[in-house]
């Protein structure tokens, strides 16, 4: 009886606060609503999902007491099917299903560049999407500049229907309903970098070298694409990191064109009065801070919730998502974390210490690398005052840039996860990837005793 009363009280509290909810992890700069539309949508949905329509299968679990509360819509039309029984905003991964507010009409096709083996699958997929599904297909302009595609006259009718864009110049975030990747894991990471806000659902085909994040096989792409368009698919929400880099302007003004800073990075803001330049990134795998070309050890201070937790002395440090735990972090000796676990992993790279082990912290915290934080809610990763050299930082292996004394890096869990479409379900796909790509726990089984030997031993006993 008490449990029922408590449940009713929580439901009333949720309904009273439903008009507008600000995620505390974003410091109020990202707001979502239960009843009000986001970017023209009919309504936002809870992350908690029920089984596919028409299914009578019961949930194994319907709520969790922990976890972040990211934006619950992905692109203009996609969301996760709502489960009205759920109180919190994270649920059983096995019950997460994709659904659409409206039928998807536009798709972004991303192809791995400089790979001739992908030309034929690319042509077949685009032709199928346009002719069979009547979809509007977006591709990068540089893809159509490939000589093998530009000179193919039989593909000319399809090429005329493409919508094209250029990275860092054209904003297509409001035009794409879902994404299809042809390539390896790097192709998916690139797709993530194109969307600095809400990300449409991503369907990734394994046509690269590793394929840990690309579960689909291209042989049956027609039926698989049709299932996704109909909303019949499981989805895993891969958390991303929101990274803010603040640099001091030294001597000369840094040129900023079309919202882009140095190395083509997106400039979140430029404050000329205080001589600071701020840039923001959304990272799917990891942020890597290393010593670069210097022969000296890196010397980086790591702050967490306003407290200096450690100084990294070694080749560097990796701050990764659960998705990135199977990438560089795994090579550096870290544990592997399922993408549905809300966490941030901190892994040293060749630390000059026998006791520096990787650690996992809650997804809600904020890390900062750099000098002392401005407030208790402003943790940092920065160069130590005693550091002999500068450091370098990269984001999913891209936008590499130098970090000097006085610069800082803030890292926290983003409110915009990447919804990755599954072949079966988040758990089965993940363990399949561990076995196929990393050969996790692959060994010969121990031989069992023959029945006669077992009986003989029992008799002796």
C-alpha positions as CSV (number, residue, x, y, z in Angstrom):
1,X,0.0,0.0,0.0
2,X,2.8,2.4,0.9
3,X,4.6,1.6,-2.4
4,X,1.4,2.4,-4.4
5,X,1.0,5.8,-2.6
6,X,4.7,6.6,-3.2
7,X,4.3,5.7,-6.9
8,X,1.2,8.0,-7.2
9,X,3.1,10.8,-5.5
10,X,6.0,10.5,-7.9
11,X,3.7,10.5,-10.9
12,X,2.1,13.7,-9.6
13,X,5.4,15.3,-9.2
14,X,6.5,14.3,-12.7
15,X,3.2,15.6,-14.2
16,X,3.6,19.0,-12.3
17,X,7.2,19.4,-13.6
18,X,6.4,18.1,-17.1
19,X,6.1,21.5,-18.7
20,X,9.8,22.1,-19.0
21,X,12.7,20.0,-17.7
22,X,16.3,21.2,-17.7
23,X,19.0,18.6,-17.5
24,X,21.3,19.4,-14.6
25,X,24.2,17.9,-16.5
26,X,23.9,20.6,-19.1
27,X,23.9,23.5,-16.6
28,X,20.5,24.6,-18.0
29,X,21.6,25.2,-21.6
30,X,19.7,22.3,-23.0
31,X,15.9,22.0,-22.3
32,X,13.4,19.4,-23.3
33,X,9.7,19.1,-22.7
34,X,7.1,16.4,-22.2
35,X,4.3,18.3,-23.8
36,X,5.9,21.0,-25.8
37,X,7.3,20.3,-29.3
38,X,11.1,20.3,-29.9
39,X,12.1,21.6,-33.3
40,X,8.6,21.2,-34.7
41,X,8.0,17.7,-33.4
42,X,4.5,16.6,-32.3
43,X,5.8,15.7,-28.8
44,X,9.0,14.3,-27.2
45,X,9.1,10.8,-25.9
46,X,10.5,9.1,-22.9
47,X,13.6,7.0,-23.3
48,X,11.7,4.2,-21.8
49,X,10.4,1.9,-24.5
50,X,7.7,-0.7,-24.8
51,X,7.9,-3.7,-27.1
52,X,7.1,-3.3,-30.8
53,X,3.5,-2.5,-31.6
54,X,1.1,-5.5,-31.4
55,X,3.4,-7.3,-29.0
56,X,2.1,-8.6,-25.7
57,X,5.5,-9.4,-24.2
58,X,5.9,-8.1,-20.7
59,X,8.8,-6.0,-19.6
60,X,11.5,-7.5,-17.5
61,X,12.2,-4.1,-15.9
62,X,10.5,-0.8,-16.3
63,X,12.5,1.7,-14.3
64,X,16.0,2.5,-13.0
65,X,17.0,4.9,-10.2
66,X,20.2,6.0,-11.9
67,X,21.2,7.3,-15.3
68,X,21.4,10.5,-17.3
69,X,18.3,12.1,-19.0
70,X,19.3,13.0,-22.5
71,X,17.1,14.6,-25.2
72,X,14.6,11.9,-26.3
73,X,14.2,12.7,-30.0
74,X,16.7,12.0,-32.7
75,X,16.6,14.1,-35.8
76,X,13.3,15.5,-37.1
77,X,11.2,12.4,-36.8
78,X,12.7,9.6,-34.8
79,X,12.2,8.8,-31.1
80,X,12.1,5.8,-28.8
81,X,8.7,4.2,-28.3
82,X,7.2,5.4,-25.0
83,X,6.6,3.2,-22.0
84,X,4.0,5.0,-19.7
85,X,4.8,2.8,-16.8
86,X,8.4,4.1,-16.5
87,X,9.1,6.7,-13.8
88,X,12.8,7.5,-14.6
89,X,14.3,8.1,-18.0
90,X,16.5,5.0,-18.4
91,X,15.1,1.6,-18.9
92,X,15.9,-2.0,-19.7
93,X,18.1,-2.0,-22.8
94,X,16.3,-5.1,-24.1
95,X,13.0,-3.1,-24.5
96,X,14.4,-0.1,-26.3
97,X,12.6,0.0,-29.7
98,X,12.7,2.6,-32.5
99,X,9.6,4.4,-33.6
100,X,8.7,7.4,-35.8
101,X,6.5,10.4,-35.3
102,X,6.1,10.5,-39.0
103,X,7.3,8.3,-41.8
104,X,11.0,9.1,-42.6
105,X,11.5,10.7,-46.0
106,X,15.2,11.7,-46.0
107,X,18.3,9.7,-45.4
108,X,22.0,10.5,-45.2
109,X,24.3,7.9,-46.8
110,X,27.9,8.1,-45.6
111,X,30.4,6.1,-47.5
112,X,34.0,5.4,-46.5
113,X,36.2,7.4,-48.8
114,X,39.0,6.0,-51.0
115,X,37.6,2.5,-51.0
116,X,36.8,1.2,-54.4
117,X,35.1,-1.9,-53.0
118,X,32.2,0.2,-51.6
119,X,31.3,1.8,-54.9
120,X,28.9,-1.0,-56.0
121,X,27.2,-1.3,-52.6
122,X,26.8,2.5,-52.5
123,X,25.1,2.6,-55.9
124,X,22.8,-0.3,-55.1
125,X,21.7,1.2,-51.8
126,X,21.1,4.7,-53.2
127,X,19.1,3.3,-56.1
128,X,17.0,1.2,-53.8
129,X,16.3,4.1,-51.5
130,X,15.2,6.4,-54.3
131,X,13.3,4.0,-56.5
132,X,11.8,1.5,-54.1
133,X,11.3,3.7,-51.0
134,X,11.0,7.1,-52.6
135,X,13.5,8.6,-50.2
136,X,15.4,11.9,-50.5
137,X,19.1,10.9,-50.3
138,X,21.8,13.2,-49.0
139,X,25.5,12.5,-49.7
140,X,28.7,14.5,-49.2
141,X,29.7,16.5,-52.3
142,X,33.2,15.0,-52.2
143,X,31.6,11.5,-52.6
144,X,30.2,12.4,-56.0
145,X,33.5,13.9,-57.0
146,X,35.0,10.4,-57.0
147,X,36.1,9.7,-60.6
148,X,34.6,6.2,-60.5
149,X,31.2,7.7,-59.7
150,X,31.5,10.9,-61.8
151,X,32.3,8.9,-64.9
152,X,29.6,6.3,-64.4
153,X,26.9,7.2,-67.0
154,X,24.6,4.4,-65.9
155,X,24.4,6.1,-62.5
156,X,23.7,9.5,-64.0
157,X,19.9,9.5,-63.4
158,X,20.4,8.7,-59.7
159,X,23.2,11.3,-59.2
160,X,20.9,14.1,-60.4
161,X,18.5,13.4,-57.5
162,X,21.1,13.6,-54.8
163,X,21.1,16.4,-52.2
164,X,24.7,17.3,-51.4
165,X,26.4,19.1,-48.5
166,X,29.9,20.0,-47.3
167,X,31.3,19.2,-43.9
168,X,31.7,22.3,-41.6
169,X,29.9,24.5,-44.1
170,X,26.3,23.2,-44.5
171,X,24.0,22.5,-41.6
172,X,21.8,19.5,-42.4
173,X,20.8,18.6,-38.9
174,X,17.1,19.5,-39.5
175,X,16.9,17.7,-42.9
176,X,18.0,14.2,-42.0
177,X,15.5,11.6,-40.7
178,X,18.0,8.7,-40.4
179,X,21.6,7.8,-41.4
180,X,23.1,4.8,-43.2
181,X,26.8,4.2,-42.9
182,X,28.8,2.1,-45.3
183,X,32.3,1.3,-44.0
184,X,33.9,0.5,-40.6
185,X,33.8,2.1,-37.2
186,X,35.5,5.2,-38.4
187,X,32.6,5.9,-40.7
188,X,30.2,5.9,-37.7
189,X,32.5,8.2,-35.7
190,X,32.5,10.6,-38.6
191,X,28.7,10.5,-38.8
192,X,28.6,11.4,-35.1
193,X,30.8,14.4,-35.7
194,X,28.5,15.8,-38.3
195,X,25.7,16.3,-35.7
196,X,26.7,18.5,-32.8
197,X,23.1,18.4,-31.4
198,X,20.4,15.8,-31.8
199,X,21.5,12.8,-33.8
200,X,19.1,10.8,-36.1
201,X,19.1,7.0,-35.8
202,X,22.2,5.4,-37.4
203,X,22.1,2.1,-39.3
204,X,25.7,1.0,-39.9
205,X,26.7,-1.7,-42.4
206,X,29.9,-3.7,-41.8
207,X,32.0,-2.9,-44.9
208,X,35.3,-1.9,-43.2
209,X,38.1,-3.6,-41.4
210,X,36.9,-4.0,-37.8
211,X,33.2,-3.4,-37.6
212,X,32.7,-3.3,-33.8
213,X,30.1,-0.6,-34.1
214,X,28.7,-1.7,-37.5
215,X,26.5,-4.8,-36.9
216,X,24.6,-5.1,-40.2
217,X,25.7,-7.3,-43.1
218,X,25.1,-5.9,-46.6
219,X,23.8,-9.1,-48.2
220,X,20.2,-8.5,-47.1
221,X,20.2,-4.7,-47.0
222,X,16.8,-4.4,-48.8
223,X,14.8,-6.1,-46.1
224,X,16.8,-4.6,-43.3
225,X,16.3,-1.1,-44.5
226,X,12.6,-1.7,-44.9
227,X,12.3,-2.9,-41.3
228,X,14.0,0.3,-40.1
229,X,11.8,2.5,-42.2
230,X,8.8,0.7,-40.8
231,X,10.0,1.3,-37.2
232,X,10.7,-2.4,-36.5
233,X,14.1,-2.3,-34.9
234,X,15.9,-2.3,-31.6
235,X,18.2,0.6,-30.7
236,X,21.0,1.3,-28.3
237,X,21.6,4.8,-27.1
238,X,25.4,5.4,-27.2
239,X,26.3,8.2,-24.8
240,X,28.6,11.0,-26.1
241,X,30.8,13.4,-24.3
242,X,30.3,17.1,-24.4
243,X,33.8,18.7,-24.5
244,X,34.5,22.4,-24.1
245,X,38.0,23.6,-24.9
246,X,38.9,27.1,-23.6
247,X,42.1,28.7,-25.0
248,X,43.9,31.9,-24.2
249,X,44.5,34.1,-27.2
250,X,48.2,34.8,-27.4
251,X,49.5,37.8,-29.3
252,X,47.3,37.6,-32.3
253,X,43.6,37.2,-32.9
254,X,42.5,33.7,-33.9
255,X,40.5,33.8,-37.2
256,X,37.0,32.5,-36.9
257,X,35.0,32.0,-40.1
258,X,31.4,30.6,-40.3
259,X,31.5,29.5,-36.7
260,X,34.8,27.6,-37.1
261,X,37.9,28.0,-35.1
262,X,41.4,26.6,-35.7
263,X,41.8,23.2,-37.4
264,X,38.2,23.6,-38.6
265,X,36.8,23.1,-35.1
266,X,33.4,24.5,-34.3
267,X,33.7,27.7,-32.2
268,X,31.2,27.7,-29.4
269,X,32.1,31.3,-28.5
270,X,34.8,33.9,-28.7
271,X,35.2,36.4,-25.8
272,X,37.7,39.0,-27.0
273,X,37.4,41.0,-23.7
274,X,39.0,38.3,-21.5
275,X,41.2,37.0,-24.3
276,X,39.6,33.5,-24.4
277,X,38.4,31.3,-27.2
278,X,35.9,28.6,-26.5
279,X,35.2,25.6,-28.7
280,X,32.7,22.7,-28.2
281,X,32.6,19.2,-29.5
282,X,30.4,16.1,-29.3
283,X,32.6,12.9,-28.9
284,X,31.4,9.3,-29.3
285,X,34.5,7.4,-28.4
286,X,37.1,9.3,-26.5
287,X,39.0,12.4,-25.8
288,X,42.8,11.7,-25.8
289,X,45.2,14.1,-24.2
290,X,48.9,13.2,-24.9
291,X,52.4,14.6,-24.8
292,X,52.6,14.9,-28.6
293,X,56.1,15.1,-30.2
294,X,57.7,16.0,-26.9
295,X,60.2,13.6,-25.3
296,X,59.1,14.7,-21.8
297,X,56.3,13.0,-19.8
298,X,52.9,14.7,-20.0
299,X,52.0,16.5,-16.7
300,X,48.2,17.0,-16.6
301,X,46.0,18.0,-13.6
302,X,42.6,16.3,-13.5
303,X,39.8,18.0,-11.5
304,X,36.5,16.3,-10.6
305,X,33.7,18.3,-9.0
306,X,36.1,21.1,-8.0
307,X,38.7,18.8,-6.4
308,X,42.1,17.9,-7.8
309,X,41.9,14.1,-8.0
310,X,45.2,13.3,-9.6
311,X,48.0,14.4,-11.8
312,X,48.7,12.3,-14.9
313,X,52.4,11.8,-15.5
314,X,53.1,9.5,-18.5
315,X,52.2,9.5,-22.2
316,X,48.7,11.0,-21.5
317,X,45.2,10.2,-20.5
318,X,42.1,8.8,-22.2
319,X,38.6,10.0,-21.2
320,X,36.1,7.7,-22.9
321,X,32.5,6.8,-23.1
322,X,31.3,3.2,-22.6
323,X,31.3,2.9,-26.4
324,X,35.0,4.1,-26.5
325,X,35.9,1.6,-23.8
326,X,36.4,-1.1,-26.5
327,X,38.7,1.2,-28.6
328,X,41.9,3.0,-27.5
329,X,41.0,2.5,-23.8
330,X,40.9,-1.3,-24.2
331,X,44.3,-1.2,-25.9
332,X,45.6,0.8,-22.9
333,X,44.4,-1.9,-20.4
334,X,40.9,-0.6,-19.4
335,X,37.8,-2.7,-18.8
336,X,35.1,-2.9,-21.4
337,X,31.7,-1.3,-20.5
338,X,28.4,-2.0,-22.2
339,X,27.0,1.2,-24.0
340,X,23.9,1.3,-21.8
341,X,25.9,1.8,-18.6
342,X,25.9,5.5,-17.8
343,X,29.6,6.2,-17.0
344,X,32.8,8.0,-18.0
345,X,36.1,6.1,-18.0
346,X,39.5,7.6,-17.2
347,X,42.4,5.6,-18.5
348,X,46.1,6.6,-18.2
349,X,48.4,6.0,-21.2
350,X,51.6,4.4,-20.0
351,X,51.6,6.1,-16.6
352,X,55.0,6.5,-14.8
353,X,53.5,4.7,-11.8
354,X,52.8,1.2,-10.8
355,X,49.5,2.0,-9.0
356,X,47.6,4.1,-11.6
357,X,44.7,1.9,-12.7
358,X,41.8,3.0,-14.9
359,X,38.7,4.3,-13.1
360,X,35.1,4.6,-13.9
361,X,33.1,7.6,-12.7
362,X,29.3,8.4,-12.9
363,X,28.1,9.9,-16.1
364,X,26.7,13.0,-14.4
365,X,30.1,14.3,-13.3
366,X,32.2,16.8,-15.1
367,X,36.0,16.5,-15.6
368,X,38.3,19.3,-16.4
369,X,41.9,19.3,-17.5
370,X,43.8,22.5,-16.7
371,X,44.4,25.1,-14.0
372,X,42.3,25.5,-10.9
373,X,38.5,25.4,-11.6
374,X,36.6,28.6,-11.6
375,X,34.0,27.1,-9.2
376,X,33.2,23.9,-7.5
377,X,30.9,23.0,-10.4
378,X,33.6,23.7,-12.9
379,X,36.1,20.7,-12.9
380,X,38.9,20.7,-15.4
381,X,41.8,18.9,-17.1
382,X,44.7,21.2,-17.6
383,X,48.5,21.3,-17.9
384,X,50.1,21.2,-14.5
385,X,52.1,24.4,-13.6
386,X,55.2,22.2,-13.3
387,X,54.7,20.7,-16.8
388,X,57.8,21.0,-19.0
389,X,56.0,20.9,-22.2
390,X,52.6,21.5,-23.8
391,X,50.0,18.7,-24.5
392,X,47.9,17.8,-27.4
393,X,44.2,16.8,-27.5
394,X,42.1,15.0,-30.1
395,X,38.4,14.1,-30.3
396,X,37.6,10.7,-31.7
397,X,41.0,11.0,-33.5
398,X,40.1,14.3,-35.2
399,X,40.5,18.0,-34.7
400,X,43.9,17.5,-33.1
401,X,45.2,20.7,-31.4
402,X,47.8,21.9,-28.9
403,X,47.0,22.7,-25.3
404,X,49.2,25.2,-23.5
405,X,49.5,26.6,-20.0
406,X,46.3,28.5,-19.2
407,X,44.1,26.4,-21.6
408,X,41.5,24.1,-20.1
409,X,39.3,21.2,-21.2
410,X,35.9,20.4,-19.7
411,X,34.3,17.0,-20.3
412,X,30.9,15.7,-19.2
413,X,28.2,13.4,-20.6
414,X,26.3,15.0,-23.4
415,X,22.5,15.2,-23.5
416,X,22.6,14.1,-27.1
417,X,23.3,10.4,-27.4
418,X,23.8,8.6,-30.7
419,X,20.9,6.1,-31.3
420,X,22.5,3.1,-33.0
421,X,20.1,0.6,-34.6
422,X,20.7,-3.0,-33.6
423,X,20.5,-6.2,-35.6
424,X,18.9,-8.1,-32.7
425,X,19.2,-6.2,-29.4
426,X,21.8,-4.1,-27.5
427,X,23.1,-7.0,-25.3
428,X,23.3,-9.7,-28.0
429,X,24.9,-7.4,-30.6
430,X,27.5,-6.2,-28.1
431,X,28.7,-9.6,-27.0
432,X,28.7,-10.7,-30.6
433,X,31.0,-7.8,-31.4
434,X,33.3,-8.8,-28.5
435,X,33.6,-12.3,-29.8
436,X,33.9,-11.5,-33.5
437,X,36.1,-8.4,-33.4
438,X,38.2,-8.7,-30.2
439,X,38.0,-12.5,-29.8
440,X,37.0,-11.9,-26.2
441,X,37.5,-15.0,-24.0
442,X,38.4,-17.3,-26.9
443,X,40.2,-20.4,-25.9
444,X,40.0,-24.2,-26.1
445,X,37.6,-25.7,-23.6
446,X,39.0,-27.9,-20.9
447,X,38.6,-31.6,-21.8
448,X,36.0,-33.4,-19.7
449,X,36.5,-36.8,-18.1
450,X,35.1,-39.9,-19.8
451,X,32.2,-41.6,-18.0
452,X,34.4,-44.7,-17.1
453,X,37.1,-42.5,-15.5
454,X,34.5,-40.6,-13.5
455,X,32.9,-43.8,-12.2
456,X,36.4,-45.2,-11.3
457,X,37.2,-42.1,-9.3
458,X,33.9,-42.2,-7.5
459,X,34.6,-45.9,-6.6
460,X,38.0,-45.1,-5.2
461,X,36.5,-42.3,-3.2
